[in-house]
Amino acid sequence: MSATVLVTGYGGFLGSEICRQLLARGFRVRGVARQNYPALHDLGVDCVRGSITDPDLCSEVSQGVDAVIHTAALAGVWGPRRDYEATNISATEYLLAAARRTNARAFVLTSSPSVTFDGSPQRGIDESAPYPTRWFCDYPRTKAISEQSVLSANGSKALLTCALRPHLIWGVGDPHLIPRLLARCRAGRLRRVGDGTNLIDTVHVENAALAHVSALEKLLAGDQQASGRSYFITDGDPVECWDWISTILDCGGLRPPKKSISLAGAYRIGAVLEGTYRTLGIRSEPPMTRFVALQLGVDHYFRIDAARNYLGYQPQGDRNDRIDALRAWLSP
C-alpha cells in the first residue's frame, strides 16, 4: 500500500508541483493551506483548509500520514517579527510534535540557502558553511531556527528528517519572483546592482520538487545516511545575475534598464530606508533593503554534491527549452 504524505503549503508554486510528482509516483497526498485549490483536489489531493499556526489543526491533518513535506512558510524581507516566528518556527514545532505522536516516518523541510548568508559572497560553498552570527531580516533567521529543529528531531522515535535549500525557484506559473521582477521594471524601479556579473544559482520548480520527492523516498526507505542533513538544491549551473534578470525581462517583452548603482550605494540606501520605515512604522516593504542589495550584488552559488550523493538528485531538463516555455507563458 502506498504511503500517505502531508504537504503543507500544497497550493503554492513549489507545493503544487510536489503534489503532482507525488501523485504520479503513486503516493496518497493530503494538502493543507489557507486557501482552497480545486484543481489539485480534482487530481486526487485530499485538501484541508486552515493555518498551520494552529496546533490543533496540525494534529488533525497529521493523523494517518506516513510522512510530511513542509513547504509552507512566510517568506520575504519585511514584516512583523512575530509573524515570521509564528509561521516559520512555531508551526514547524507543531508539525514535528504531531509527526512524532502519529509515528510518521519521514519529515522533509523546505529551507533556504539564506540560512547561511552573512552578507559575504558565497562561492561554491557546501553544507559545512555555518549559520551566521548576524541576520539582515527575519526570514533567514527564522528558517535557520526551524531547520535546526527539524534536523535535531532526526531519529526521534521512528522519524527521519532532512532539510532542503532550493535557491531562486523559477518556471512557468511562478507567482512570486518573475511577476515582481517584471512589475519593478515596468514601474522604473529596477536597477542593476554592481556590474551584474556576480554568479548566482537558480533551480527550476520541477527540479526543486524532484529533490523533495527524492528525499522523501530515501527517508521512507529508512536511509540513515540521507537523514539528519541539510542539502543545497540548484540546477547545478550558475549564471550571471544581470544576464539572468535580462533574460527574464526579455521573456516578458521588456528591455533591461541601463541604469545601475554600486553595491555599496544600494546597501547604504537599503539601510537608510529600513531605518526610516521602522521609525515611521511603515508596514509596506521598502523599495530597497540591505538583504536585497547584497543578494543582487554578490556571488551566491552552491555545491550540490551532497544532494547528488545522498539523495540521488540529478537536475533534469534543458534550461533553454524551459526559457522558451517561460517566454511563451509570458507572451501577451
ABEGO torsion letter per residue (X at the ends): XBBBBBBBGAABAAAAAAAAAAAAAGBBBBBBBABBBAAAAAAGBBBBBEBAABAAAAAAAABGBABBBBABBBBEABEBAAAAAAAAAAAAAAAAAAAAAAGBABBBBBBBAAAABAGBBBBGBBAABBBBABBABAAAAAAAAAAAAAAAABGBEABBBBBBBBBGBBEBGBABAAAAAAAAAAAGABBBBEAGABBBBBBBAAAAAAAAAAAAAAAAAGBAAABGBBBBBBAGBBBBAAAAAAAAAAAAGBBBBABBBBAAAAAAAAAAAAAAAAAAGBABBBABBAAAAAAAABBBBBBAAAAAAAAGBBBBEBAAAAAAAAAAAABX
